[in-house]
Amino acid sequence: MSTRVALNHHLRFVFHRPVDLTTLWLRLRPAPHTKADIEAYSIKVHAKSNWLNWVRDPFENHLGRLDLPEPVARVGFDVDIIANLAATNPFDFLVEPFANDFPFEYPDQLRKELSPYLHLEDGDPHFAHWLDQLDYSPCYLVEFLTRLNDQVHETLTANSPTEPKRIDLGAVVKQGGGSPWELAWALTQSLRFAGLAARFTSGYLISLDSGREGNDLASMHAWSEVFVPGAGWVGLDPSSGVLASEHHIPLASAPDPSRTVPLVGVLEQAVESRQNEVRVRRLKPTPPCKPLSETQWRDIAATGHYVDHVLKTEQIGLCSRGEVNFVSAVNDHLDEWTHSALGDDKRHTAQSLLNRLRTLWAPGGAIHLSQGEHFQGEPTARWKLMCTFRADGRPLWKNPALLATCQTSNRPARNGDAEKLAQALATELGLSTDFVIPAYEDTLYKSWTNAPHLASLPRSEELQDPQQRQQLADRLSAPLGDPTGFALPLSWDPLRQRWASGRWQLRRSRLYLLPGDFPVGFRLPLDSLSKQATERGDIEFEPSPFEEKPSLPELFGESNARQTVIGPPQGTLTDVDSEQNVRAPRTALCVQSRDDVVHVFFPPIHSVDHYVQLIAAIESAAEATGTPVVLEGYPPPHDHRLKRFSLEPDNGLLRLFLPAARTWQQEHEFYQTAYTQGGIVGLRSRHDEDQQRSNSNTTVTLSGPTPSTSPFLTRPQILRSLIAYWHNHPCLSYLFRGTGIGPSSDAPRPDEGRDDALYELGIALSRFPTGDTNAPWVPDRLLRHLLADASGNMKRAEIRVDQLYAPERQSRRLGQITLHSFGMAPTDRLAALQSLLVRGLVASFARQPYTKPIVPWQGEIHDRFMLPQVLSEDLESILDDLRETGIVLQSDWFAAIIDLNFPRLGRVKIGDITLELRRAHEPWPLLAEETSGGGVARFIDTANERLQVRVSNLPPDRYVLACNRASVPLCPSAIQGTFVAGVRYKVDQPIATLHPTVSAVDSLVFDLIDTWTGRAIGGCTYFPARPQTWTSGVTGAPLQPDHGGRKPVAPTPPMTLAATPVSGRFTDQSSGIGSIPMTDRKQDRRFPYLLDLTKAALDA
């Protein structure tokens, strides 16, 4: 990832009187060896008449000669630099074998050439003694350089701004520090004392703050450079204790500091005042993709309305539910926003976003905290924040102040608050408060775990006497302190249509929780309960989602109405659920004070009517006791009368699942609100090309307004058409996705990794019922064993149908499918465009079902369909099919998505021929099981990558293209005169990889060869980025006061070490060899579009 900055250096001198300066020498132009990409440079001289001429000094620095023919009373300079700071790894260099270890000797010829840089001046005895104290013990050369740099940084402190002046190293050592100018010269002399050639460098230091752009700094700076055989000059900054990076912009390098002074020739004794300011500001980054114009968006909106009209005309009720993935825009350096799933900042940010979205989408919604997935190696299950609200618009939870997740409590909650709430809730439900059971931590378990620390053992006679054994058990079972929470056995009695409770018979007389740190509701010892005492005669079955359900009544929020429903007209509360009437339920509602907030744990509830009633009772109890609560436990049941949206953490991401939308316009409004509110709370979409390489794929879920009206169950031909069409057009699988593709991805195609599944899928699709059907289970039975990954996991299929009509549970018969073929869109409009394509396909299949058989792509799927050019042509054929059914989508609308997922790496023009490189897809294989720190694991081999070569206006009978001297198999595309090919190469050498003997490539050199002359006429070179080998961090010294009366100065601005980029580097330089001998290699028939350099390396 790169950052473009604009640096301005303002110099101004005012003299007592007009002075004759004649000639000034300027070293205010970036040196040729700067690591930053200098895009623009200008210098403006503020003087009446002047003449500036640039030359090179003996050390190849830019040296400006400024002639002032007339006396001047003032003179000034404004230096402006626009630089692209592409993140680089300062340790990315090679060392000659003879110089691997320190100390070493330069070869005679090289020593002769470096003699000016080996000169050690006669220093002060104090400085000489300081040099003797440094550690010069033999070690690896890079280790020695970093160690010596650290020693200078730790013993000498940068405590004043950088100003060129005469350097007294003895005084610097006595004072324990000095300016960066002095520290750089001290390190230079230290390196020469160790026998290494070193030079002094002056320039600018740009420090970009990782949090706020307004805190970016720039200043004049100085550092040292050492000559390493094989690597050249390597910069060392003793002021910061780091190696010089792209943030160091050199102006001049020389053996002596006097030859690097930025400005020479000013009469200091005549200066009345001066200004020396260096400022830097970030330039707005180039958008990763061209946004949609307003004209295009109006056309897209019109098409969206037309698609909804088609669906309505065809009597297709289609609901779509999107997903948005966010990363932090503020704290993106934290582990939870890079690779981990859990973290405090992510949880707080998710809560803030949920509260905002609840206010906009569901003012009367109830926020529910439930458990998400639990992966191996993570201490606890991941959390899941869900907001549930009524589809009819009536409030489910009236007072948001009683939701602790929506407000900040002024008083921490105690156990007494939990007990009061549990008793009040029992009263609200018409139950006796005697049924509320305090739950304690198990003292026996604590005694067992602390057995090595026990001071004594019980006497043998105590263990033999039954009465004494009982007394000992009672003492061990005595609670250590206050109860952890409270449990209310609770279930719905279907016969009497009311909530029922009872007393649990406990052998140890008290309720002791299972050990752990999960909520109380997950730690109830249900297995220790007597089944005869807890089993109910009437079992509550899950209601069928296909039943006709009435609207939810509004009176559930009224306490008096609830009492008339669930309580008998006469009798006391203690008689309602006595032991003589009913047996105690095995499920329980739990109340616990945790993290200074009262949590209410929901038991499993199968009916939405019962859930709404229980929610109203909890709110009434919370209002009566004045206790804000957090709702947690089992989520509410699926029902079309309740809508929901949720937030879940993932590795480096925060996933937001939007509410289901009945129209495309409503879905876009959901996207627009999500992106806007996410930006307000400090989130952004993962859309830049570097971050896009990690797996941030999203989903699109399709269903009907109700399960019984789902178009995939009532008209199965639509589902059959969608599956077959999706398979026959790989563009739908690959064009919109990030890098996670192939058999090892989270959503493989049916023909990836399961060769037999494709044949069986063809048979299943041919058996689909035609027309309307009254057998909704048939599509599910035909597909559930075929649409899965290689391990049989239906949740990891490209088209997920596990919630279409599941045979095992009524609650999973939702008539919905989920598409896993989409990546995170950078804007809400592009996200809505992806959804429009899906809705357009469903509308076209409703008009005209797709009946063609599935195509066995075989090797083509991982050959030509990995290239963006071929995928773009496949997309064009899809849009042509939609136009035939009256749905018009333009191909230029999707250009931004193509540029996002397949960014251009570079382009070069050679005469009339244009050579372009783009990133392409590479399916990463799954390796065998290996032992890792967390147990047995299967790694994904990410060592290989692929790019697309696209050549335009190429006469194929005359020119051929070579990559690293191997012939590139250019194949014609749909555009006349345009040819494409893929190049697969190894970019990394991980510990676990398929081909450990194949080395990673340093560069890909492309040469366009004229076969008539046998010579290369041009080309380009692409340098793949190396993987990150060091973590990002911030180094620097705190702000220190300047005792000279000026404002405080920061001698060492904090440096942010950026992560290594993944986009690589492109140059328009070829190999430079006139006649290139090419390697003869037989083309693999399975992959005619591919040059596999890993195989070419094995053939060589």
N, C-alpha and C positions, 0 to 999 in steps of 0.2 A: 504494500500500500504506500502511495506517495502523497506528499503534501506540497502544494505550490505556495510559495511565500513571496512577498515583495519587501525587500530591504532598502531602507533609505538611510544614508550616512550624510549628515549635514555638518560641514566644517565652515567656520567663519572666524576671521581675524580682523580686529579693528586696531589701527595703529594710532599713536599719539599725533603723528603728522604723516603726510605723504612720504613714502619711502620708495627707494629704487631697489626692487627685488630682482630685476633682470630675469633670472632663470630659477624655476622651481622644479624639483624632481618628485614625481608622483608614483607611488606603488599602491594604487587604489583600484586595481582591476584584478578580478579573480585569476589566479595562476592556472596554467594549462592542466595541472594535475589534480584539480579539485574533483571530489567525488560527486558533488551535486551537479545536476544538469542545469547549466546556466542558459536560460531561454532568452534573456534580454539583458543588455547592459547599456547604461548611459551615464555620462558625467557632464554636469553643467558648471561652467566656471563663471563666477560672479566677479567680473572685472571689466573695466572700460574697453580695453583692447587686449587681446591675448592670442596666442598661437600655440596649439597643443599638437604634439607629434608623439606617436607611440612607437617604441622600439623594444627590443629584447636585450636584457643585460646578460652577462656571461653565464648566469645560472638559469637562463631561460624564463625569467620572470618578466611580466609586462612592466615596462618602465616608460612613464610619460614625461616628456620634456615640455614644460610650460614656460613660454617666453612672454614677459610683460614689458613691452617697450617703453611704457610711461610709468612714472611714479604713481602709486596707489595709496589711498587712505584706508582702504579695506579690501579684502579679497575673501571669497567664499567658494565652496564647492558643494554640490549636491550629487551624490552617487546613488544611482537607482539600479537595483539588481532584482530580476525575477528569476527565481531558482525553483527547480522541482526537486524536492528532497525525497528521493526514492529510498526507502529503508534498505540498508545494506548490512551485512554481517562483517564487522571489522576483522574477524578472524578468518575470513574467507581468502586464504592465500596459501601457496605452497612454498616449501623450503627445500633448497638443494640438500642432497644427502650429507655432504660434508659439513653443513652448517646446522644439522638437526640439534646437536647438543652444544651447549656453551661450556667452556670456551672453544673457539675454533680460530683458524687463521684464514684471512682472505688470500686468494691466489695472488701471485706477484703482480701480474698485470692489473688486476682489479684493485689491489692495494695502491698501486701507483696512481690510478685514476681517482681514487678516493682519498688521496693524501691530504687535501685541504680539510676534509671532514674528520680526519683522525688527529688533527693538531690539538694538543692539550696545552692551554695557556698556563703560565706560571701563576698559580693562585696564592691566595692568602693562607697562612699556616692553619688558621681555624677551619677554612674550607677543606684543606688537605686532610686534616684530622677527621673531618666529617665524612670525606670520601672513604677513608680507611674503615669507618664503622659500618659501611654498607655491606650487604651480604652478596659476595661474588662466588658462592659455592657452585660447583658444576651441576647442571641440570638441563632439562629440555629447554631449547632456546626461547620458545614462546612463554614458557613458565618463568624463565629468568627475566624477560622483558616486562611482563606484568608484575612480577615481584619487585623489580627495581622501581617501576613507576609507582607502585603502592608505597614503597618506602619513602620516596621523595614526597609523595602526597601526605603521608602521615606525619613526617618529621618537619615539613615546611608548610606553613599555612598561607593561603592566598588571602591577604587582608587589605588590599588596596586595589583600585582600578588599574587596568592595563594602560601604561603610559611609557613610550620609549624614553629611555634615559640611560645614563652610564650605570653599569652594573658593578656593584661591589659584593662579590659572593661571600666574602668574610663577614660583612655586616648582615647579610641575609641569614647566614647560619647563626650568628649571635642573637638576632632578633627572633629566630624561629619561624621566619616567613618573610613574605614580600609580595610584590605584585606578580600576576601570571607571567609577565615579561621576564622577571628575575627567576621565577621557578622553572620556566622553560629552559633558560640558559644553564641553570644548575643541573637539570636532567641531561642536557646535551653534554656537559662536561663529565657527568657521571658515566654516560655511555662510552665516551671516548676513553675515560680512565679504564673501562673494562675492555678496551681494545675493539670497540665497535664504531663504525663510521656513523656520525650523527650530524644533523644540521638543524638550524634554528628556523622556525616558521612563524610568521605573523599573519593575522587574518581576522575573520569574524567568527563569533560563536553564536549560533541561533539555538535558543532553548524554547521548545514548544511545550506549553503546559498541557498535561493530559486531561485536565478537567475543563477549564474555561479558556477560550481563545483570547480574551482580554488580558490574560496573564502572561502572554508570550513575551520573551525578552531577546534582545540581541546586544552584543557589545564587541568592542575590540578585544582581541585575545591573542595569545601566543602559546605555542606548544613545540615539541621536539619531534623530529623524525629520524628513525634509524634505518640504515640500509641492511636489509635481510636478503642474502643471496637466494634467488628464485622468486622472491616476492616484491623486491624493489624497496621503495621508501614506505615505511609503516609509521604512522603518526601515534605519538604517546602524549597524552595531556596530563601533566602532573597536578594541575590545579583541581581537576575532577577525579583523577585516579582511573581514567578510562582510556581506551584506544580511540583515536580520532575517527570520526564517522562522517556521514553526509552532513551533519550539523556544523562541522568545521569547514569553513570556506577560506582556503589559504589565499593570501595576496602576494606573498613573496617568501622564498626559502633560500637560505644562503648559509655558508659556514660560520658567518659572524653576524650578530644581531644588528650591527650598524648598516648592513646591506639589506635590511628588511624594513627599515623605518618607512611608514606610509607617506610622509611628507618631509622633504628636506629643502632648506633654502630660506625659511622664514626667519626674519630677524627677531629673536625672542625679546631682546631688550627694548624693542620699539612697540611691542604688543601692549595695547591698553586693555583689551578684553577679548575673550575667545568663546566659541561655542563648539562643542564636539558631542553630537547626539547621534545615536544609532537606534533606529526604530525598525520593527518588523511587524507585518500583519499577514494573516493567512488570506489567500485568495480562495474564492469559492471553487470547490472541486468540480471538475468536469462531470456532468451527470453520467452515470453508467449507461444510460440509454436515453434516447431522445423521447421526451414526453409526448403524449398525444396532444395535438392541437385542438383548439376549441371547435373548429369545423369538424374534425374527425370525431370528437366526443359527441357532438350533436347527432352525427350520423349513427354512432354506436347506440346512443339512447333511443333513437327512433327505431333501430333494429330490435333493441330489447323490448320495446313496447309491442312491436309487431310479433315477436316470438311469443310473448304472453297472450296476444290475441289468438294466435294459431293454437296454442295449448287450450285456451278456453273454448275455441270453436270445436276442437276435437274432443272436448270433455275430458281433458287430462288435467287432473289436479296435481301439480308438481311442486313440491317444496324442496328447496336446496339450502344447505347449511354449509357455510365456508369456515375456514380456519386462517388465523393470522399468527405468524411467529415473530416475536420481538426479541431484540437484544438491547442492552443498556447503552444509552448515548452518553452517560455520565460516568458510570463505574465499570466500563467495559474491560478494565484490567483485572477485575476480580475473577477468581476461579469459577464462580457460579455463572458468570457470563461468558466464559471461554470454553470450558470443558466439563465442569461439574453441573449437577442438576439442582442441588439444594444449597441454600444460603439465606442469610438474614435479609440482605438487600433485595433479593429477588422476591422473598415473601412479602416484605413491606411494600414493594412496588406493585406487586400483584394485588394486594389489598386496596391500595390507593386507586388503581385502575378499575377494580371491581366496584368500588363505591361510586366512582364517577359514572360508570356505565349503568349501574343500577338506577341512579338518579334520572338518566336520560331514557333508558329502555324500560325499566320496571320500577317505578316509584313505590309500588306496593309489594315488591318482591321480598322473598326471604333468602338470606345468605346461609349457605350450608357448607360446612367444612367436612369433607370426607377423605377417605384414603384412596390414593391412586395406586400405581404399580409399585411393586417392591422388587428391586433388582439385586442380584448377588453383589456383595461388596459394599452396599449402602446400609448404614446402621438402622434406619427405619424406612417405612414405606413413604413414598412421596405423597405430599398433600394435594388436595384438589379443592379449589374454591368454586362453588356453584351458586348461581342466583336463579331461583325458581319463582315464576310469577304466573298468574292466571291468564289464560288466553282471552277471557272475556273483558279484561281490563280492570276488574275489581281487585281491591287490595287483598293480598294474601297475608301480609304483615303490615299493620296500620302505622305503628309508631317506630320509626327508624332509630329513635334514641334508645330503644330497648334492645337493639342489636349492638352488641359490644364491638362488632367488626365495622360498624358505621360511625362510631364516636369514640372519644377518648374518655375513659372513666377517671373521675377525680379521686376515687377511693379504691384501693385494691380490695378485691373480694376475698372473703374468708370462708372457712368451712361452715361457720354459722349461717352465712348467706346461702350456701348450697343446701343446707338442711331446711331452712325456711322455704326456699323455692320448691324443694321436693315435696314438702308437706302441703304447700299451697296448691301445687299442681295436682296432687292426689285429691284434694278437696274439689278443685275445678272439674275433675273427671268423675266426681261422685264416688270416690273410693275412700276407704278408711286410711287415715294417716299411720295406723299401726302396720300397714303393709310396707312402709318405707324402711328399708334395711340399711344400716350403716355398713360400709365396706372398709376393711382394714388390710394393710399389708401383712403378709404371712410371716409371723415371727419364727415359726419352725424353719422356714427356708432361710431366714436371716441367721438363725442359730447354726444351721448346717454349713452355710457359706463361711461363717466366722468360727467354725470348730477349732482351727489351729490357735485361735486367740482365747479360748475358754480357759479359765483358771483352774476349774475343778470338775470332777465327774460325779454323777449321782451314786449313792451307796447301793450295793447289791440288794439289801433288804428293801430299799425303796422300789426297786424294779420287780421284786417278787410279789409284794402285796398289791392286790388289785386296787384297793382304795387309794393307796399311796401313789400307784401309777396314774390313776385318774387325777389326783391332786397335782402331780408333776405335769401331766398334760395340760391341765387348766392353767398352771403357772406359765408354761411355755406358750400357750395360746392366748395369754393375756395381751391385749393390744399395747403396742409401744407408745402410742400417743393418740392424737385425734384421728378420726376416720379419714380415709383418702377420698371417699365419695359416698354416694347414697344410691341404692338401687330400688326401683319400684317395679316388681313383676307386673307385666302388662301385656295384654293381647286383646284382640277384638273377638267378642262373643257373637258369632253369626246368628244364633237362635234368638237371643234377647236383644240383638242390635245395640250393643253398648260395650264400653270398655270393661274388662274384667281383670281382677287381680287375685292374690292369695298369699299365703305364707309359705315360704320355702323351709323345708325341714333340713336343717344343717346338723351334721354329726358333731361338729366342734362348737355348736351353739352360736357361733358368729360367722359372718361372711368374710372369708379370707380370699384375697385376689390372687390370681396367678402371678408369678414374678415377671417383671418387665417394666418398661416405661411407656407402654401404649395407654390410651385412654381406658378408663374403668370399664366401659362397655365391652371392650375387646378382651378383658381379663377376668370375666366372670367364670367361676368354676362350675360350669354347667354339667360336666361329666360326673361330678360328685353328687349331683342332686338325684334324689330317688325318682325313678321314672313313674312309679305308681302314684307318687304324691304330686307330680307335676304334669303328667300327660293329661290332656283334655280330651273329653269324649268327642268334641266337635272340632274338626280340623278345618282351618280356613284355607281354601284353595285360591290360587291366583285367578283373578277374573280374566276372561278372554278379552284381548284387545279388539276383537271383532264384534263384541256386543254393542248394542245401541246404548249409549250412556246419556243421561239427562245432564243439563247444565248444573254446574256446581252452585248450590244455594248460597246466597249472601248472608243468611242468618247464622252461619257457622262462626262468625265473629262475635256474636252476642252471647254473653254468659248465660242469661236466663233461658234463651232458646236451647242451649246445650243441655242445661239441667233437665228440661222437659223431655229431651230425647233420651238421655242415658240414665237418668235416675228414676226409680219407681215413684209413683205419686205419693206413697206414704211409707213410713219406716225410717229407721235411722241408717246413717252411713255405715255403721259397723256391721249391719246385717246384709249389706249389699253383696259382699263376696266373702262370706264366712267359709270356714273349712267344711261345713256341712252341705253347703250349696254347690261349690265348684272346686276343682283342683287348681292349684296355682299354675300360671303359665310358665313356660321355660324361657320366654323372652322378657327382657326388662328394659325399662327406660332408666337411664342413669344420670345423676347430677353430680358434677365434680367441680371444685374450685381449683383451677390450674392456671399458672401464669397470670395470677392476679385477676382472673376473669372466671365467671361461672359458666361451665360448659354443660349443655344438655345433650345427652347421647340418645339418638333415635334407635329403637329396635327395628327389625325388618317389618315393613308395612307393605301390603300388597295392593291396597285400594287407595286411590287418590282421595276419595271421599273421607276415609278415615285419617289420611295424612293431613288434610285441610282442617279437620276437626281437632286433631292433636296440636297443630300449629296454633290454632286460635286459643286453645286452653293454655299453652305455654306462654303466649303473649299476655293473657289475662293474669296468669300467676306472676309473671315478671312485673307487670304493672302494679299488682297488688302489693308486692314486696319491694318495689323500686329497685330491682336488680337487672341490669343489662346482662344478656346472655349471648353465648356463642352456640349455634346449632351445629351439631356434629353427628357422626355415626353413619348409619346406612342411608344412602340417598333416597329421595322420593321415587316412587314407581313411575314408569313411563306411561304417559297418558296424554292424548291430544288436547286435553283441557288444561294442561300445564305446559308452559314453555320454559326454556332454560338456556343459559349460557354459562360457560365455565372457563377457568384458568388452571393450567397444569404446568409444572416445571419439567424441563427436559435438559439434556446436556447442552449447556451454553445458551439455552433458549427459554422463553416463556411463551407457551402456546395458549392462544385464545380461541375457543370454539364459539362461534357466533350463534345467535338464535336462528331457527328455521324460518326461511322467508318464502312466502307464497308467490311473489312476483320478482322479476329481475330488478325493478326499481327499488323495491324494499330491500333486497339483498345488497344493492350498491349503497343504500343509505346506511346499512349496518357496517359495511366496509369503511365508508367515509368517517363515520363516528369513531370506529375502532382506531383507525390511523390517527385521527386528530387527537383523541383523548390519550392515546399512547404517547404521542409526542409531548403532551402537557406534563405527564408524570415522568418524563425522562427516558422514554423508550424510542426505538427506531426499528424499522424493518431491516432485516439482514439482506441487503441488496447489492452492496458493492462487490466487484468481481473477486476480490481476495476472500471475503467472507463467504461468498456464494459457494466456494469449494467445499465447505463443510455441509453436512446433510441438514438442510432446513426445509425439507419438503413438507407440503401441506396437503390437506384432504378436501374433497367436496362430497358431501353426503346428500343423496337424493332419496326422496320418499314421497308419500302422498299426504294430504291433510289428515287422514286417519289411516291406520293399517288396512282397514277394509276397502278403502278407496285408492290404495296405492296402485299406480299404473303398472308396476312390475308384477303385481299379483292378478289384477283384473284383466290386463292385456299383456300376457307373457311375451308376445312377439316383439314388443318394444325392448324388453330385456335381452331377448335373443339377438335382436338387431344390434343393440349397443355392444354386446360382448364380441360378436363376430366382426363388426366394423372396427372396434377398438383394436382387435388383433390384426386385422388386415391392413391397418394404417399405423405402423410403428411410430409415426410422428406423434400420435397422441400419447404414447408411452414415454418418449424421450425428449421431445422438443421443449416441454415446459418444466422439466426437472433439473435438479442440480447434479451433483456428481454421484449420488448414491444410486447406481443402476446395476443391473446384472443379477446373477443368481444369489449373490451375497447381500443384496439390497433389502430394504424393509418392505419392498413391494415388487417382487419379480413377476415377469410375464409368465403365462402358462408354458411357453416354449423355452424358458430359461431354466435349465437344470432338471427338467422333467420331460424327456423326449416322448415317453408313452402317453403323457397327459394330453398332448395335442391331438393324438389320434382318438382318444376316448372323448375328448371335448367335442370333436366333430360329430361323433355319434350322438352325444347328449343334446347338442343343438338341433340335430335333425329330429329328435323326439319331442321337441317343445310343442305344446298345444297351440293351435291356431285360433284366432278370434278370442272372444270372451270365454272365460272358463269359470266353473264353480269348484275347481280343485286347486286352491291357492298353494298347496304344499308341493305340487309337482315341480315347479322351477327350483325350489330349494333342494329337493331330493336329487335332481339331475346334476346340480352344480356343486354341492357342498364338498364333495370328495375330489373335485377337479380344480376348483379355484382356491388353491392353497400353495404355500411354498413347498420346497423339497422335503421339509420335515413334517408336513401335514398341518401346519398352522394356518387356519383360515384368516386370522387377523393380519397376516403378513402378505396377503394376496394383493395383486394390483387392483382387482375389482373384488371388494370384500362383500360377501353375501351371508355372513354368519347371523345377521339379524334380519334376514328376509322372511323366513318362516321356520324358525328353529324347532326341531321336534322335541327337545328336552324341556323347554320352559315356555309358558304362555307369554311371559314378559319379554321374550326375545323374538316374538313374532310381530315385528314392526313394519315389515314390507319396505325396508330401506336397504340401499346399497351404498358403498363408500368407494370413491375413486382416489387412489393414492399416486396419481401421476402428475402432480403439480408442485412446482417450487414456489417459494415465497416471492410474491410480486412486490416491487419497490413502491408502488402507489396503489391507492384504492381503485383507481380507474382501471389499471391493468389487471388487478384482481377480479374486478367485475367483468372485464373482457373475457378472462378465462372461463368464468361461470357462464357467460353468454354463449360461448362456443358449446358448452355441454348442454345447456337448455335448448340451443338451436338444433343439436343432433337429436335430442329426444323429440322435439316438435316435428322434425323431418321424418323420423321413424314412425310417428303417429300417423302422418299422412301417407307414407310409403315405406312399409317395412323392408328391411335389408335382408335378402334371402340368399346371397351368395355364400358359398362354402368358405371355410377358413383356409388361408394360404399357408402352406408349410415353408416358412422362410429359411429354415435351416441355418447355414453359415452366414447368410446375408444380414441376419438380424444384428450380428456383432461385427459386421464389415462395413457395408456402405451406409447402413442406417445409424452408424455412429457419427457421421459427418453432418454438420449443420446445413450444407448445401442440399444434400439429398433429403433431409428432413423438411427443409423449406419447400422443396418441390412436392413432397408428399402432402404438406399442408395446403398447397395450392390446389391439389386434386380434391381434398376434402371440401374446400370452399366452393369448388366447381359443383360438387354433388349437392351442397346446400343451395346453391343458386338454382339448380334444377327444380327444387321444391319451393322456390319463392323466397328463400331466406338468404339475404345478401350480406355477406361479411367480406370486407376488403383485406387483402393480404398485407397492405402497408400498416394496418392497425397492429399487426403482430411483430413488426420490425423491431420494436423496442425490446420485446421479450427475447427475440433471437439474439440481439446484441448483448443482452444481459447474461444469458446462459452460455453463450459462445462468444466471448469477447474477442475482438481483433487483437492479435499479438503484434502485428506490424504489416506494412505494405511497402513494396518497392516497385518502381516503374523502370523497366529496361526497354528503351525505345517505345514501341507500341505495345509491348507485352507487360502485363501487370501481374505481379506475384504477391499473393496475400496469404498470411498465416492466421488461422483462428484456432481457438481451443475446441477440441472435440471430446466426445464421450469415450471413456475407457471402462469396460466392466471389470471390476476387481474381483478376483477369485477368493473363495473361502478356503483357508488352510486346514490342515488336520489338527487334532487336539494336541495341545502342549500344556505343560505345567507352568503356571504363572504364580505371582505372589498371592493372588486371590483364589487359587485352586486350579482346576483344569479349564482351559479356555481355548477358543478357536479364533485365531486372528484373521483379519482381512488383509490381503497383500496389496498395499497401496503403492508399491514401488514403481509401477509403470503408469505412464500417461500417454495421451495421444493428441495430436493436432491435425488440423486439416490444411492441406496445401491447395490453393485455388489459383489457377493460371488462366488469365483471360487474353484473348486475341493471339492465341498460340498456333502457329502452323505446325501441326503434329508431325508432318513428314520431314521437318528440318531440325527441330529443337527437341532436346530431351532434358529432363531435370534430374539432378543428382543430389542426394543428401548424404553427407559424410562418405562420398564416393560410391554410394550405392544407388542404383537406378530407382526412381520413384515411379510407380505404375499409375500414370495419369490416365483417368478414364473420362470419357465425355459426359457432360451434364446435359440438362434440358436446354441450356442456353448454347447456341451455336458458337463455337470457338472457345468455349470455357471448359476446362478440365479440372477434375478434383482427384485427390488421393488422401489417404491417411498415413501418418507416420507414427508408429508406436516406439517408444523409447523408455529406457529406465532412468528415473530421476533420483532414486534413492536406493540405499543399500541397508534395509532394515535387518534386524536379527533373524526374523522369520520371513522368508520369501521363497518363491518358487524356484528361482534361478540364482543361487548365491554366487555362482562363479562368473556371472555376467556383471560387468562393472557399470556404474551409472555414467551417463554421458555428461560431459562438461558443456558441450555446445552442439547445435545442429547447424551445419554449414550447407547451404543450398547453393548450387551452381547451375546456371542455365547454359547448356552446352550446345553449340552449333555443330551439328553432325557433318556439315559440309567442310568445315575447317578443323574440327576436332578441338576447338578452343572454347573456353568459358567466356561468355560475353557479359556476365554480371550475376548477381545473386544477393543473398542476404544471410545473416547469421542470427540464430536465436539461442540465448543462454538461459536454459531453464533455471528457475530459482531453486536454491538448495533448501532443504527443510530446516525449520528453526531448531537450533541446537543450544540456545540459551534463552532464559526467560526475560521478559521485560521488567524493567525496574527504574527507579529514579535515584540518582546520586547527586550529591551537592552539599554545600556548606550552608549553614544558617546565615541569615542577614546579620551583618556585624556593623557597629557604628564606626564612623570615621571621626577621629578626634580632632581633625583639622577644622571643624566647624561646618563642614558641608553636610548634605543630607546623607543618610545611610546608603551604603553601596553594597551590592552583592558581588563579591569578588569572583564567586564561582556560580553562575546561574545554574539552576537544576537542569540536568539533562535527562530527557525521557528516551530510553533505549527502546526503539520500536522493534516490533517483531519482523522477522525476515519476510519479504514479500513472496507471493506465490505466482505472480504474473510473469516473472522473468524479465529479461532485457533483450531488446531487438536492435540490430544495427543493419544498415544497408550495405555492409561490406561482405563480399564472398570470400572464398579461400585465397583469391589472388593468384592462383596458379593458372597459367595459360592453358596447357594441355593436361587434362585430368584423366588418369587411368581409372576406369570404372570397374567395379567388382561385378562379375557375372554371377547372377543368382537366379535360380529357377523360381518362377512365381507360383505361389500356393494357389491352387484352383479354388480352394474354399474361401479365400480372402483376396479376390482380385483387386480390391481397392486399397490394399494395405501394404506398406513397407514396414516390416517388423525388424527394427534394428537389434532387438534382443536375439532373434533368430539369425540375423545377418552376422552378429558377433560370433555366434556358435559355428556358422558356416565358414567364417574367415580362418 
